[in-house]
Amino acid sequence: METNYGTLASVLSCLCVASVVVVFIVSGHYSQSIKFSGAEPGDSVATVELQTKVTASHEVRAVFSSLSFQPPAFYVNRLRNHTLIRKIKKRTRYRGQEEGLARARASIRKAFSNLNRSSEIDGEDNNEVPTGDVYRNPGAFYQSYVEMEKRLKVYVYEEGEVPMIHDGPCKDIYTIEGRFIHEIEHGDGKFRTRDAERAHVYFMPFSVTWMVKYLYKPLTYNLTPLRQFVSDYVSVISAKYPFWNTTQGADHFMLACHDWGPHASQGHPVLYNTSIRVLCNANTSEGFNPQKDVSLPEIHLYGGNVNPKLLSPPPPNSPRPFLAFFAGGLHGPIRPILLQHWMGRDTDLRVYEYLPKDMDYYSLMLQSKYCLCPSGHEVASPRIVEAIYSECVPVILSDHYVLPFSDVLRWEAFSVKVEASEIPRLKEVLKAISEEKYTRLKEGVRAVRRHFELNQPAKRFDVFHMILHSVWLRRINLKLG
């Protein structure tokens, strides 16, 4: 009997040792399985920035898969969860994508080392390669743009129907909203992917302008229907697909040029606080966050086309007899100050509320050295782009406004910023600018024009591509200056 007990004790002791060995082996394999094969230490940073979370249970599931044997039954019961499996697949997808984006970041950072690198690139059309002091760093910008062309994939959600989804205005003041939607959905498809697993960013193609047209009741100032529409839209895509929930919307973007775009985005707090909002109304005092949001240029195309007078501005040496020009309605906090001090006061500084019928708006822009661009009810003004088309140096009269593409462009190289408090001295301020500096500013305006042009089909470095590049920069979390 004592022998049997001794034998039994020996067996149990061996089993315990064997268990410890198995646990040690599994633990060792586990520690290896959670490392990114071939990845550099910095490669996982962007995954964290996108708020991708992997719990311990996910890693357990991954370990058992990699060990090529079935886990005990109690693990199967606890982990047989399709949502969890999707997230593991998503994690693998992000690992591959983030490695590619890490290489893109490295090449862009390398381009920082030479401010004039873009002028030395061989095999490129010199008319396309960005150069000059209108750019914060032309070499870094060019490298980033090339990386975007090579890598960026955008998934456009197909849910919803026109007119409020997959459509938008393609003429008049909110032209850019509809044109972007149409280009990303019906253009050459270079950046669009139908495979959501391959996407770097996800576009929600609703139109706030059409929401206002079809949902808003005039004069009520009740924006609840707009917010509710956005809330419902996010609920649909987040329930149907795993992508929103995986990153908490950080790799999703919306685009709106209507003044109420920011208000509509408040319909979903995660969209408002986390997603990329591409907005004309880029007002930092009203929640616009330039770290994640994108400033969208407001382009007013009457009838959907650029005025013929602006297609071919006069030669650079053509006389511009007027110092400055503005004509526009009396609304917002800044325009009343401008009109109070300058309307009808000076023949050299032409300021009007309503332009006389015998005068032409665009002709006056083409005859003026500076075009005044005061904000109205909201911070953005279509006059900025009109001034650029006219090769008339824009004078920015706006508070809390983040200027479009300022990640890349040095606005001080082709525009003049004047504080509202300086409006009484406006003529003095403009007269103080030397002729040499004015010439440089005008040359800068001519250099950046292509970045604000709408083309059908879209062309390299035009406004469509500049918008995408701004989204790209936020996706890779990189600044160019």
PyMOL commands that set and color helices and strands:
alter all, ss='L'
color gray80, all
select helices_A, chain A and resi 2-33+41-49+56-67+73-79+82-111+117-120+138-151+175-186+196-198+208-215+224-240+243-247+261-265+269-273+284-286+302-304+308-311+335-342+361-366+383-389+411-413+420-431+435-452+463-476
alter helices_A, ss='H'
color red, helices_A
select strands_A, chain A and resi 154-156+201-203+252-256+276-279+294-295+322-327+349-352+368-374+393-397+416-417
alter strands_A, ss='S'
color yellow, strands_A
deselect
rebuild
show_as cartoon
